[in-house]
Amino acid sequence: MKNKFTKLGYGLMLTGLLSLSSMTTKVWAQEENKFSMDVTLNSDVFFGFYPFFAGSYSISPKTSFTFYGILWSGGTGASWGNWTEFGIGISREVSEGVTVSPQIGLLNGSLTSGLGTPVLGEGIVPNLTIGVDKEKLESEIYVGYYYGLNHGNATTLNFLHYWANGGIKLSPMFSAGLHLEQLRFTGGSETEPDAAYDYYLALGPYVQFADPKGGAFARFTSGADLRNQANVDKSEYRQPSFFKLTVGYSF
């Protein structure tokens, strides 16, 4: 009799543990579904090599908390005080397949402050991203304004960086379209009123290959420099073509 009760007790205990394990697994699965992250490795003709990550956590069916980071220091940013950008924001699905994501970023380094010495919070980056992901169409618009803060140097620097692209999903794996991108120096404190000029203004095609089930993807973007000769001379930056390579993974 004792052995029967012992076996029964062990059986109930095992059943309870399995049920608890199943419930816990479902809860964790629900939590994991709320979190996503994209990690990319990028290289372009101006900034050089820079890793990027963007994460989100769903707080309602259509709204997510977002965060991102750019390690500009991998390329040109190494000479700008190990330049790093980190930000947070909100993403909202305004219609099916269309999201709007306002964010604010913190710059760390020595570029926009003009200080020459790396400093925490040398500038801020209010930015906005609009993404479109439809069955046959894809698009992204990004606008960011890099504003330098005064850390003891009278001269601060400001920049406008934006791009807009749009393409067609020609198959579950392959898409192609056009990409427009501009980086403009807009001036700053203690600079001349007409100091603004473009570092580049490029337009050209892109191609993208992606795992149809989600995950890995790769994109190559190219283009011609659309600046006039006056902008080229003023910037002292001569680059007749633009190209960018991105490889990444969506978790």
PELINWO-V481712 format. One record per backbone hydrogen bond with DSSP energy under -0.5 kcal/mol. NH is the residue of the N-H (numbers start at 0). CO is the residue of the C=O. If there is no record, write none. Layout:
nh:NH co:CO
nh:NH co:CO
This chain:
nh:4 co:0
nh:5 co:1
nh:6 co:2
nh:7 co:3
nh:8 co:4
nh:9 co:5
nh:10 co:6
nh:11 co:7
nh:12 co:8
nh:13 co:9
nh:14 co:10
nh:15 co:11
nh:16 co:12
nh:17 co:13
nh:18 co:14
nh:19 co:15
nh:20 co:16
nh:21 co:17
nh:22 co:18
nh:23 co:19
nh:24 co:20
nh:25 co:21
nh:26 co:22
nh:27 co:23
nh:28 co:24
nh:29 co:25
nh:30 co:26
nh:31 co:27
nh:32 co:28
nh:33 co:29
nh:33 co:30
nh:34 co:30
nh:34 co:31
nh:35 co:55
nh:37 co:53
nh:38 co:248
nh:39 co:51
nh:40 co:246
nh:41 co:49
nh:42 co:244
nh:43 co:47
nh:44 co:242
nh:47 co:43
nh:49 co:41
nh:50 co:70
nh:51 co:39
nh:52 co:68
nh:53 co:37
nh:54 co:66
nh:55 co:35
nh:56 co:64
nh:57 co:33
nh:58 co:62
nh:59 co:62
nh:62 co:59
nh:63 co:90
nh:64 co:56
nh:65 co:88
nh:66 co:54
nh:67 co:86
nh:68 co:52
nh:69 co:84
nh:70 co:50
nh:71 co:69
nh:72 co:82
nh:73 co:70
nh:74 co:71
nh:75 co:46
nh:76 co:71
nh:77 co:74
nh:78 co:75
nh:79 co:76
nh:80 co:77
nh:81 co:77
nh:82 co:76
nh:83 co:107
nh:84 co:69
nh:85 co:105
nh:86 co:67
nh:87 co:103
nh:88 co:65
nh:89 co:101
nh:90 co:63
nh:91 co:99
nh:92 co:61
nh:93 co:91
nh:93 co:97
nh:94 co:97
nh:97 co:94
nh:98 co:130
nh:99 co:91
nh:100 co:128
nh:101 co:89
nh:102 co:126
nh:103 co:87
nh:104 co:124
nh:105 co:85
nh:106 co:122
nh:107 co:83
nh:108 co:118
nh:109 co:79
nh:110 co:79
nh:113 co:110
nh:115 co:109
nh:118 co:108
nh:121 co:106
nh:121 co:118
nh:122 co:106
nh:123 co:146
nh:124 co:104
nh:125 co:144
nh:126 co:102
nh:127 co:142
nh:128 co:100
nh:129 co:140
nh:130 co:98
nh:131 co:138
nh:132 co:96
nh:133 co:136
nh:137 co:166
nh:138 co:131
nh:139 co:164
nh:140 co:129
nh:141 co:162
nh:142 co:127
nh:143 co:160
nh:144 co:125
nh:145 co:143
nh:145 co:158
nh:146 co:123
nh:146 co:144
nh:147 co:145
nh:147 co:156
nh:148 co:121
nh:150 co:148
nh:153 co:151
nh:155 co:153
nh:155 co:188
nh:156 co:111
nh:157 co:186
nh:158 co:145
nh:159 co:183
nh:160 co:143
nh:161 co:181
nh:162 co:141
nh:163 co:179
nh:164 co:139
nh:165 co:177
nh:166 co:137
nh:167 co:175
nh:168 co:135
nh:169 co:167
nh:169 co:173
nh:170 co:173
nh:174 co:207
nh:175 co:167
nh:176 co:205
nh:177 co:165
nh:178 co:203
nh:179 co:163
nh:180 co:201
nh:181 co:161
nh:182 co:199
nh:183 co:159
nh:184 co:196
nh:185 co:157
nh:185 co:183
nh:186 co:157
nh:190 co:187
nh:194 co:191
nh:196 co:184
nh:198 co:182
nh:199 co:182
nh:201 co:180
nh:202 co:223
nh:203 co:178
nh:205 co:176
nh:206 co:219
nh:207 co:174
nh:208 co:217
nh:209 co:172
nh:210 co:215
nh:213 co:210
nh:215 co:213
nh:216 co:247
nh:217 co:208
nh:218 co:245
nh:219 co:206
nh:220 co:243
nh:221 co:204
nh:222 co:241
nh:223 co:202
nh:224 co:239
nh:225 co:200
nh:231 co:227
nh:232 co:228
nh:233 co:229
nh:234 co:230
nh:235 co:231
nh:236 co:231
nh:237 co:235
nh:238 co:236
nh:241 co:222
nh:243 co:220
nh:244 co:42
nh:245 co:218
nh:246 co:40
nh:247 co:216
nh:248 co:38
nh:249 co:214
nh:250 co:36
nh:250 co:248
